[in-house]
Amino acid sequence: MRRRPLKARVQVAAVTALVALTAVAASAAVVVSFSPGPTSTGSGSKDGAGPSRSGSLPASAPGTQHPSDSVVNISLTDSGGPMGEGNGMMHPGAMALSAEPATVRHGTVTFRVSNAGTVTHELVILPLAASQAVGARPFGADATIDETGSLGEASKSGGEGPGEGILPGASSRVTVTLAPGQYELVCNLMGHYVSGMYSKLTVN
């Protein structure tokens, strides 16, 4: 095999070394250009778009807020006195049931009931037909109306739902789901409905 002259071999080695140095320099430039930036400290992204340390979602994230339920405040009052005497019970206007507001949106509705009278009361929620007027339901010999179709009742002093009646100065509550329509809110203890304890609620 014929050997190259010494001068030629030296030139080839020099060229090879130069090519190797160029490749190394190019590799270093690539590494520098793709090096990652500063890492997060765990307190969320700089612009606030990521989750916080507590894991909560941003305030603008969909589905994190819910509309409040409707609340109706019910006041139960009476003029006191023995049944059927003077301005006492068992005559129209002797007692009253007021609702505020009188119109709410359909869905979940909470009734907060306060007895500001001098005798025990309650709240019963009844559907009201379009052709029916409040205070016009027939009553029986015990001076109470038919509660068939009742949607809920608040009659537990200091509690929620049915009970033995709301004592004077006490309160109760009940939460129900109401569809659009008309409803009659009543106290159906003996003689209270005919004494004026009814009110209309409209649900849109």
PELINLIN-V453816 format. One line per field, one symbol per residue. ss: DSSP state (H for helix, E for strand, - for the rest). phi: phi as a letter, one per 20 degrees, with the letter a starting at -180 (. if undefined). burial: # if it has 16 or more other ideal C-beta (glycine too) atoms within 10 Angstrom, else .. Layout:
ss = ???
phi = ???
burial = ???
This chain:
ss = -----HHHHHHHHHHHHHHHHHHHHHHHHHHHH------------------------------------EEEEEEEEE----------------EEEEEE--EE--EEEEEEEEE-----E-EEEEEE----------E-----E------EEE-E---E----EE----EEEEEEEE--EEEEEE-----------EEEEEE-
phi = .eeffgfffffffffffffffffffffffffffdffefefendoffemeeffffnfegfeffneccffffcdedddcbemnfgndleffmbgnfcbcdccfeccefpfcddddceeedcfcbccdcfcffeddfndffcefelcdfegngdrbcbdgmbdnfaeoefgnecbbbdcddegqdcddcddfgnfffeoebbecdde
burial = ...........................................#.........................#.#.######........####..####.#....#....#######.#.########.#.....#..#.....###......######....##.###..######..#....#######.#########.#.#.
